[in-house]
Amino acid sequence: MLFEFRYFVFAIFFSFVLLLLLFHFVKSSHHKKTKAIGSTLLLIIAVISISFLHPNLHINNIIDVIIHNHNSVVDLSQPGDFMVFPQLDVNHWRLFLYLPFASFFGILRPFLWESTNVLQFLSSLENTVFLLLIFYQIRRLPTLWKKANVKYWFILSIGYALSMSAVLAISTPNYGSLNRYRIVFLPFLVFWLLYQNPILNKWQKKMVKTA
């Protein structure tokens, strides 16, 4: 049962799909304020309903399940092969303080200097590329934000990637395991990191001309 984390993946993914559908519904409606309130209530009901699909997703259990999974992975990992989130056992609510850091740790770690084997080194190279692309896209945010039809897609995709990254980083802090499990959010992250990238567009045009 250690790595049976599909319930959380489903819950987070389904919540963001609902958000996307509701945002699209509100945008296309004529009475936006009324629709927005109704959509918010429907989303709350849907999220509460999801929490009853499995005992692990229940509000009273979810924190304990994440921390239990974290401790189990740490116990099975070699020193230096996992991320450290101190004192989760002492104060469970400390988990919420770690979430913002875990969002980026799940994407960017292991760093190059943390690599202890060939696979970790290759993973750290990939993470370094992600870091450079993140900085590049942050610089381009004002340009991207001007495209009204992109805004809610951009927010929800990045929100999904960061949320899933945070939960996976804390629950499965082992670098090897995290590198496998992050496939559930990596396509969304890569898509938006490469979205309208001028360098990629030039390369694509050259490939088309060559073909």
C-alpha positions in Angstrom: 0.0 0.0 0.0 3.0 2.3 0.3 2.8 3.8 -3.2 -0.9 3.5 -3.8 -1.2 7.2 -4.4 -3.6 7.2 -7.3 -6.5 8.4 -5.2 -4.8 11.7 -4.5 -3.7 12.0 -8.2 -7.3 11.5 -9.2 -8.7 13.9 -6.7 -6.3 16.8 -7.6 -6.7 16.2 -11.4 -10.5 15.9 -11.2 -10.7 19.1 -9.1 -8.8 21.1 -11.7 -10.8 19.6 -14.6 -13.9 20.8 -12.8 -12.4 24.3 -12.3 -11.5 24.4 -16.0 -15.1 23.4 -17.0 -16.6 25.9 -14.6 -14.4 28.8 -15.7 -15.3 28.0 -19.3 -19.0 27.9 -18.4 -18.8 31.2 -16.6 -16.9 32.9 -19.4 -19.5 31.8 -22.0 -22.5 32.7 -20.0 -24.5 36.0 -20.2 -25.1 36.3 -16.4 -21.6 35.9 -15.2 -22.0 36.9 -11.6 -24.9 34.5 -11.0 -23.1 31.7 -12.9 -19.9 32.3 -11.0 -21.6 32.0 -7.6 -23.5 28.9 -8.7 -20.3 27.4 -10.2 -18.4 28.0 -7.0 -21.0 26.2 -4.9 -21.0 23.3 -7.4 -17.3 23.1 -7.1 -17.3 23.0 -3.3 -20.0 20.3 -3.4 -17.9 18.3 -5.9 -14.7 18.6 -3.9 -16.5 17.5 -0.7 -18.0 14.6 -2.7 -14.5 13.5 -3.9 -13.4 13.4 -0.3 -15.8 10.5 0.3 -14.7 8.4 -2.6 -11.9 6.8 -0.6 -11.0 6.9 3.2 -7.6 8.3 2.3 -9.2 11.4 0.7 -11.4 12.2 3.7 -10.5 15.6 5.3 -9.8 13.9 8.7 -7.4 11.4 7.2 -5.6 13.0 4.3 -2.9 14.8 6.3 -2.1 11.6 8.3 -2.0 9.5 5.1 0.4 11.9 3.4 2.7 12.1 6.5 2.6 8.3 6.9 3.5 7.8 3.3 6.3 10.3 3.7 7.7 8.5 6.8 7.5 5.1 5.1 9.5 6.4 2.0 12.1 8.0 4.2 12.6 4.7 6.2 13.2 2.8 2.9 15.5 5.4 1.4 19.3 5.7 1.7 20.7 8.9 3.4 21.0 11.7 0.9 18.5 10.2 -1.5 15.4 12.0 -0.3 14.2 15.5 0.6 13.9 16.4 4.3 10.8 18.0 5.8 11.7 18.3 9.5 9.2 17.7 12.4 6.2 16.6 10.4 5.5 14.1 13.1 5.7 16.7 15.8 3.3 19.1 14.2 1.2 17.9 11.3 0.1 21.4 10.4 3.7 22.2 9.5 2.9 20.4 6.3 1.1 23.5 5.0 4.2 25.6 5.6 6.2 23.2 3.5 3.7 23.1 0.6 5.1 26.2 -1.3 8.6 24.9 -1.1 7.6 21.4 -2.0 5.9 22.7 -5.2 9.3 23.8 -6.5 11.3 21.0 -4.9 9.2 18.4 -6.7 10.1 20.0 -10.0 13.7 21.1 -9.4 15.3 18.5 -7.2 17.7 16.8 -7.1 20.0 19.7 -7.9 23.2 19.0 -9.7 25.3 18.9 -6.5 22.9 16.5 -4.8 23.4 13.8 -7.4 24.8 10.5 -6.0 24.5 8.3 -9.1 24.2 8.5 -12.9 20.3 8.4 -12.9 20.2 11.2 -10.4 22.7 13.2 -12.4 20.6 12.9 -15.6 17.5 13.9 -13.6 19.3 16.9 -12.2 20.3 18.0 -15.7 16.6 17.8 -16.7 15.7 19.8 -13.6 18.3 22.5 -14.5 16.7 22.9 -17.9 13.3 23.3 -16.2 14.8 26.0 -13.9 16.1 27.9 -16.9 12.8 27.6 -18.7 10.9 28.7 -15.6 13.0 31.9 -15.3 12.5 32.5 -19.0 8.7 32.1 -18.9 8.5 34.3 -15.8 10.1 37.1 -17.8 7.5 36.5 -20.6 4.5 36.5 -18.3 3.3 40.1 -19.1 3.3 39.1 -22.8 1.5 35.8 -22.2 -1.0 37.5 -19.9 -2.3 39.8 -22.6 -3.8 36.9 -24.4 -7.2 36.8 -22.7 -8.1 33.3 -24.0 -5.0 31.9 -22.4 -5.3 33.2 -18.8 -7.5 30.6 -17.2 -5.8 27.7 -19.0 -2.4 29.1 -17.9 -3.5 29.5 -14.3 -5.2 26.1 -14.0 -2.4 24.2 -15.7 0.4 25.8 -13.6 -1.9 25.4 -10.5 -2.3 21.7 -11.2 1.4 21.1 -11.8 2.4 23.0 -8.6 -0.3 21.3 -6.5 0.6 17.8 -7.7 4.3 18.5 -7.3 3.8 19.7 -3.7 1.8 16.7 -2.6 4.1 14.2 -4.4 7.3 15.8 -3.0 6.1 15.5 0.6 4.4 12.1 0.3 7.2 10.5 -1.8 10.4 12.5 -1.0 12.7 9.9 -2.5 14.3 11.4 -5.6 14.0 8.2 -7.6 10.4 7.6 -6.8 9.5 11.3 -7.3 11.2 11.2 -10.7 8.8 8.4 -11.8 5.6 9.7 -10.2 5.9 13.2 -11.5 4.8 12.0 -14.9 1.3 12.8 -13.7 2.0 16.6 -14.0 5.1 16.8 -16.2 3.3 17.1 -19.5 1.3 20.1 -18.3 4.5 21.7 -16.9 6.5 21.1 -20.1 3.6 22.4 -22.3 3.4 25.7 -20.6 7.2 26.1 -20.2 7.4 25.8 -24.0 4.3 27.7 -24.8 5.0 30.2 -27.6 8.7 29.9 -26.9 10.4 32.0 -29.6 13.5 29.8 -29.7 11.3 26.7 -30.2 9.2 28.4 -32.8 12.3 29.3 -34.9 13.5 25.8 -34.6 10.1 24.4 -35.8 10.2 26.8 -38.8 13.6 25.6 -39.8 12.5 22.0 -39.5 9.5 22.7 -41.7 11.6 24.4 -44.3 14.1 21.6 -44.2 11.3 19.0 -44.7 
